[in-house]
Amino acid sequence: MSFASDQYRKMDATALAESIRNGEVSAQQALEQAWQQIDFWQPKLNALVWQDRERAAAQLKTLDATAPFAGVPLLLKDTAPNHLAGAPTTDGCAAHRNRIPERNSYMVERLIRAGFIIVGKTNVPEFCLKGTTEPQAFGATRNPWSTDHITGGSSGGSAAAVAAGMVPVATASDGGGSIRIPAAYCGLIGLKPTRGRVSEGPQLGQLWDGMSTDHVLVRSVRDSAALLDVLAGAEPGDPHHAEPPTDSFLNLMQRDPGKLRIALDTRSPLGNEVDPDIRRITEQTAEKLAALGHTVEEARPEVDGKLVARCYLMLYAGQVACELEDIRAQHGAAGLRQTELDSRVLALLGNSFSAGDYARHLRHWNTLSRQFAALFNNYDLYLTPTTAQPPARIGEQDLPAGEALGARLVTTLGAGKLLRATGLVDKMAEQALQRVPFTQLGNFCGTPGISLPMGFCGNDKLPVGVQLTAQQGQEGLLLQVARQLEESSQWRTLASA
């Protein structure tokens, strides 16, 4: 019973699980193919930061053959809440190389019970802060469609691995676009669930004040739905609880959504340029949706995009300040020296704000949520590009040498207010968000959004994602429309070997 590499790479998790269940292939063969693809792609892409072949082999011996995804190889993102007992969770930071959790997170327990074989962990930017996965501790992850380009972040390692066919599914998290941006850059399906849909316990209550949520990156809409069925559901002590669906997400996905009203918006909320090819592909998606019977018209929420950016920077800076203080407490000054300059700059900024500043920006969240929710009084879905620009080249978003020198001087002096006065932080924020201004609002508002691989740009070699956003609790509706687009399009979700 042979099982060729091409067969393995083209299967989504649902098809592979069915083949294993029917005896067409064995779980051992699937695992061997995963290792073969990892051996081929890892030197090219640097998508993984940890793997354990003995541990994966041991999982096969205790595999429950009746589990829905029994024997399917899977990768975990190297950040919370992807805690696997006995394996490192580094958050892309050298200071955390030896941080080993003693127990699995609820999320990982659910994946193991579903029958997945965990083969490793994927690369992330330090503290999952950036829209590019180029951590100093582990090196840059490269895009399998074009290795000169980035994969996005922070789930960039997961995106590269799935797009290359190492595994059919890898976990991902999204605190400002970190599922949807890598999905767009790597030609995948990336669903950010409603706030509270997936538990982050027991080690955590909420990440980034509730902005972050977790799911997976995959190559088919049915996998996205089926994995949400595996992961969804509150656990004791969770601070947020999403309303349970009326049926399984897999069943909901297969229903007709009816005729919907969809708002189309291709203008950046920050006012910067949107790449013409990305705008064109988004408009073509609108035409496809209209051909499917939906009403699509131009409209946008009455939201201040620059306020979104300011609130996001405040959150960023405050959270990083907390992270670095934890490192200082655990490892002293030597630990801080193992963090990146950008992280230290953000921490310095975070410590320069007052508690009142932070609370004031938290209050803005309600305003943003109410303003965005008002759009859904008239529309069922909100259609935008996922990103404003195609993937940057590796190293393109690094801080220039002169500015890096200035940042080192200011951090050495500990002059946070001076840092704000120089305008360097504003420039860093602008650089980070102008390429990806469409995703952060959904995190503030807790709404579900999905990025779909609707085309290519850059001489047909760089994927382009288009985003659909719905009201809280409406993942089923997003999956229904995503399925319609999947069936009416010819998506390319697997990079050539």
HELIX and SHEET records of a PDB file:
HELIX    1   1 SER A    5  LYS A   10  1                                   6    
HELIX    2   2 ALA A   13  ARG A   21  1                                   9    
HELIX    3   3 ALA A   27  LEU A   45  1                                  19    
HELIX    4   4 ARG A   53  LYS A   61  1                                   9    
HELIX    5   5 ALA A   94  HIS A   96  5                                   3    
HELIX    6   6 TYR A  106  ARG A  113  1                                   8    
HELIX    7   7 GLU A  126  CYS A  128  5                                   3    
HELIX    8   8 GLY A  156  ALA A  164  1                                   9    
HELIX    9   9 ARG A  180  CYS A  186  1                                   7    
HELIX   10  10 TRP A  208  GLY A  210  5                                   3    
HELIX   11  11 VAL A  221  LEU A  231  1                                  11    
HELIX   12  12 PHE A  249  MET A  253  1                                   5    
HELIX   13  13 PRO A  276  ALA A  291  1                                  16    
HELIX   14  14 GLY A  305  LEU A  336  1                                  32    
HELIX   15  15 LEU A  341  SER A  352  1                                  12    
HELIX   16  16 ALA A  355  LEU A  375  1                                  21    
HELIX   17  17 ALA A  401  LEU A  413  1                                  13    
HELIX   18  18 GLY A  416  THR A  422  1                                   7    
HELIX   19  19 LEU A  424  GLN A  434  1                                  11    
HELIX   20  20 GLN A  440  CYS A  445  1                                   6    
HELIX   21  21 GLU A  475  SER A  488  1                                  14    
SHEET    1   A 3 LEU A  48  GLN A  51  0                                        
SHEET    2   A 3 ILE A 117  THR A 122 -1                                        
SHEET    3   A 3 PRO A  73  LYS A  77  1                                        
SHEET    1   B 8 ALA A 170  ASP A 174  0                                        
SHEET    2   B 8 THR A 213  VAL A 218 -1                                        
SHEET    3   B 8 ILE A 189  LYS A 192 -1                                        
SHEET    4   B 8 GLY A 449  CYS A 457 -1                                        
SHEET    5   B 8 LEU A 462  THR A 469 -1                                        
SHEET    6   B 8 LEU A 381  PRO A 385 -1                                        
SHEET    7   B 8 ARG A 261  LEU A 264  1                                        
SHEET    8   B 8 THR A 295  GLU A 298  1                                        
END                                                                             
